[in-house]
């Protein structure tokens, strides 16, 4: 606990009830900070899934959540990329195999609803974490503390606020932090399917003229599908009866998993992106989708958010060891310095891949195809891409 903290002021208030907010609250509380989480209970059924890489799983293990959800997740041992653009420049199939890195798997895929449920249960049971099951209605910043007022009306004062309240963040707006946002002429159609053939722990991404069509394993003979389409194409899919949609998706998958049966509600989301101009404000740190929003391509979103949490926790722990004010400018600047290059590189990579599929510019098509070809043929390059895909700056120590 910081030496400068007043008796009626917590160390940290975390605002936001998604995975990022709850994981941050658990991590910081377990480090010995006094933490209040202001977040409504979701109570919503979310059929989407999240692929978690090894570094993210390590964080979930640290906070005591992973053992409870591991059995309900599916291993991701191989990732296959197939050029299905039918254009002049087409690359051969590329397979990324975790065995090349001496790993049993790259990570695991899990239902968002199950992950959220377990995180809520863990937060309620965590000693040192106070949960206010409500949304924040207002926030104010001063020189020595921040005050968050939940809709219930009882203010929470802290040395530092951690904003995990999403792309329309109240805290970010109150701090006057501007964002750069953009949209794509695409819609992601998301659902889960049952299939006749086993997926063998292989995730497959078809590159199509409208965007990626991705099939990611779930437990048993189930998989999650993210189909990126034009707005008109998405509406056509959404208007189909269940059997017709299953047949269409099987066709797009070239029947690699046999026949499909729809196993969840069908959801759809316009593709967009967002980056906060700054990750920090007065006694404020942004994490997760409050700081950056990605299209559902390359499984970067939540994994990037958990690296935000890791770096923020490291900065705060170091500040406490020095006796520094955990909400002070120097400490927050150290957090932003840690995160900027990672966020920028992920943003640029995902954006470039998506736009390369949409463009009719032949040099761009050639560059994408050449990149896939080289990744498939040159082992050191392929292994470098695999390492960097899971952890930036070779941050994951692998054989």
N, C-alpha and C positions, 0 to 999 in steps of 0.2 A: 504494500500500500504506500502511495506517495506520501512523503513527509509533509507536503503542503496541503494535504486534503483536510478540509474542515469537517467537523463531526457529522454534519447533516448532509454531506455531499459524498455520493458514491464515487468510486474510481471511474467506472465506465457505464454508460447507458447504450445499449444496442437497440436499434429500431428496425424492425422488419422480421416477418414470420416465415420467410422462405428458407431453403436449406442454408444459404449463406449466413443469414442472420442468426439462425439457431446454432450452427456450427461455430461461428465466431463467439457467441455468448458462452457456449460450453468450453471452448478452448481457453478463453480468457479467465473464466471463473476457476477452471482447474489449475491455472497458473497462480492463483491466489489473489487475483484482483476481485474487489467487490463489484458485482455486475448486476444490472437490472436489464431485463429483456422486455421491451414494449412491442408486443406482437399479438394480433388476433389469432385464435385457433383457426386453421384453414377450413376444415370441415368440407373440403371440396374434393371430388373425385377427379384425379388427373391421370389419364391413361398413357401419358407420355413416359418415356424412359430416359435414363441418363447413363452414359458410358463413363465410368470412373477409371482413370489411369492409376498406376501403382502409387504414385506420390500422393494422390488424393485418398487412396485407401489407407495409406500410412497415417494420415491425419485422422481418419475415421477410427482407426485402431487406437490412436492416442487418446481420443475422447471417449472410448468405450462403447462405440456404436456398431462397429463393423461385425463383431461376432454375432450380433443379433440379426443381421440382415444378409450375411454371406450366403446362407443356404437358399435364399430366395433371389439370388442373382445368377447370371449366366457368365461363364468364362468367355473371354475374347482372346483366343490363341492366335488367330490369323486375321489379317485384314486384306481383302482382295479388292483391287481397283480395276474396273473394266471400262474401256472407252467404247461407249455405245452411241457416239454422236453421229455416226454414219457420214462423217465429213471427209474432205480430201486427206487431211493429216490425221491419222489415227494411230494411237500407241498400242503396243501389245499389252496384254494383261500383266499387272504387277501384283505380287503377293508379298506382304510383309509378315514374317513369321517370328513370333516371340522367341522361339528356340534359338534364332540367330544371336539374340542378346543374352542367352543363358537364362531366360525367364520361362516359367510355366505358362504365363499369359501376360498380355499387355495390361489387362484390367478386367472389369466386370460390368455388365449391364443390369440395371435394376429399375423397377417401376418407381416413378416419382412419388406416387401416392404412398407406397410402402416406406420409402425413405423418409418422407415428411412425417408419417405417423410415428416412426421410431424416434425421430429427432424430437418431436413434441413430448413423447413419453420421457425421454432422457432429460430434457430441460425441466420438466415438472419435478423430477426426482433429484436433480443436481443440488447438492449442498453448496452454498455460496452464490447461488444464482436465484435472483428474485424474478418471477415471471408476472408481468402485468398483461393479462389477456385482453388487449384492447389496441386500437389504432391510435397513433399520435395525432392530436388535433392542432397543436402549435409547438413551436420551438423558438427559443431565443438564445443568443450567444453573448457572453460578456467576457471581460478580461480574465476572470479567474474560474468561471464555470459555464456550463451549458444547462439549460432547463428545457425539458421535454414535458409537455402536458398531454396526457392521454385523454381520450374522449370522456373517460370517467371523471376527470377533473383533478386528480391528485398529482401534483407536479413531481417529476423526478429530476434531481440535480446531480450533476456529475462533472468530473474534471475533463472528460472526453466523451463525445458522442461518436458512435460508429453507425453510419448510415447504410443500411441494407434494405431500404424500403422501395427498391425497384426503379424502373426507368422514369417514373413520374414522381420521383422522390420529393417529399415535403421538405426534408432536411437540406437537400442539395439546393432546392429553390430558395429556401429561407437564407442560406448562406451566400446566395447570389452567384453560384458557380454555373457558368454557362456550359452548354453541351454542343457538340457537333453531331448532328443526326442525319441519316440518309435512308433512303428506301430503295428497294429493288422491284422490278416489274414481275414479281414472283410471289407465289403463295405456297407454303408448306402444308401438305395434307398428311396428317399423322394418325396412325392407328396400329393396332397389333393384330397379328394373324396366327392361326394354327396352320401347320403344313404337314403334308404326308411324309416327306423325307427328313432325316435329321440334319440339323444345321452344322454339326461337327465343330461347334465353337468358332465358326468362321463368319466374320462380318463382311458383307459385300457391298461395294459402292459402284453403281453404274453411273458413268458420266454421260448425260443426255443433253440434247440441245436446249432443254428448258431448265437444266440444273441437275444436281445429284438425285439419284434414286437409291436409297440406302436401306439395306436389310440387316438388322442387328439382332443377334441371338438373345432369347429369353429362356428361362428354364423349360425343360421338356422340348416338345416339338412346337415351340412358339417363337415368334420373332416380332420385333417392332419394325415398322416401316415409316420412313420419311420420304415422301415423294414431292419434290420441288417442281412446280408447274407454273405456267402462265396463269393469269387470273381467269381467263376463259377456260383453260384446261382444267384448273382446279374446280371450277363450277361444274364442269361436265362430270368429273369424278364424284363430286358431292351429290349430284342428282341421281346417281346410279343406285339401283336396288342392291342389296347386300351380295347376292349371288353374282350379279353382273360386275360389281366392283371387284370381287374376289377373282373372277376370271381375268379382268383387265390387269390387275396387279400381277397375277401369275404370268400373264403374257409379257409384261414389262420386265419381269425377273427371268425371262427365258426358261421358266419352269425348273430352275436349279434346285428348288425345294419341293417340287411336285405341286399338287393342287393346294389351293388356299381356302381357308374359311375365316371370315371376319370374326375377331375375338374381342373387340372393344368398340366403344363409340368412335366415330370418325371426327377428328378435330382438324381445324385449319387455322393458319396464322400467316398474315402478310409478312414477308421478309423485310427486315430493316436492321439498321445498325446505329449505335450511339457510343460516343466517347465523351466523358467529362473533360473539360478543358484543364481542370485541376483535380487531383485526388484528395485535396485537403482544403480546409477552411479554418476559421477561428475555432479551435477546440473540436475539430470535426475531421473524421477520416471516412472516405467513401470506399465501399467494397462491393463486389458482385455487380449485379445489373444496375445498381446506382451509378457505377463507374464506367461500365462497358456492356454493350449488348451486341450479340453476334447472331447471325443466321444459324440455324441448326445444321452446320456443316463442319465436319472434322472433329466433333465432340470436344470443342474447346471451352464452351461457356462455363459450366460449373467447375471444371478443372482449373480454369484460370482464376475463378473466384476463390477457390480454396488456396491457391497460391497467394492471393491477396491476404487471406487470413493468416497464413504461415508467416509472411513477411511483416505484417502488422504486429503479430504476437512477438516476433523476434525483436522488433524495434521497441516495443513497450517493455519487454522483459529487460532489455539492455538499459533502458532509461531508468527503470526502477532500481537496477543494480548500482547505477551511478548516483541515485538519489535525485534524479531530474524530474521535473514536472511532466507527467505522461501526456498531458494535453498541450504542452508548449510547442512553439513553432519549430524549434530545432529537431525535436523528436518526430513531429509530423512530416517535416521535410525529408528526414531520413527514410521514412516509409515511402513517400512518393518517389524518391530517387531509386529505391529498390524496384519499384513496380513499372516505371514508365516504359522501359525498353521491352519488357515481356508483353505488355498490353499492345504496344505499337506493332511489334513483330507479328503477333497473332492476328490483329486486326488486318494488317496488310496482306498476310498470307491467305486468310479466308476470303477477303474481298477479291484478291487477284484470281484465286481459283474459281470463284463463282462467276466473275465477269468474263473469264476466259472461255467458259462454257456458253455464254450468251452472245459473244461477239462473232461477227462474220469477218473480222479482220484476219487475214490469213497468217501474217507473222505471229500474232498472238496465239492462234490455234497451233501453229508449228512449235512455238516455245513450250506450250503445255504438253504437247505430245512428246517432244524431245526430252522434257524433264521426266516424264513417266518412263520413257525408254531407258534413259540413263539410270534411273532408280532401279529398274528391273535388271539391268546388266552389270552394274558396278556395285559390288558388295559393300565396300567401305562407305560409299555414298548412301546406299540403302540403309545401312545400320545407323549412320549419322542422322538421317531423316527420322528413323524410328525413335532414337534417343531424344532428339529435339521435339518430336511430336508429343512425347510424354512429359518431358521436363526441359525447360529452356536453359540455354547456356550450359548444356551438359550437366544440369543440376541433379540428375539421377545417376548414382554411381552403379554402373553395371559392369559385368565381366567383359 
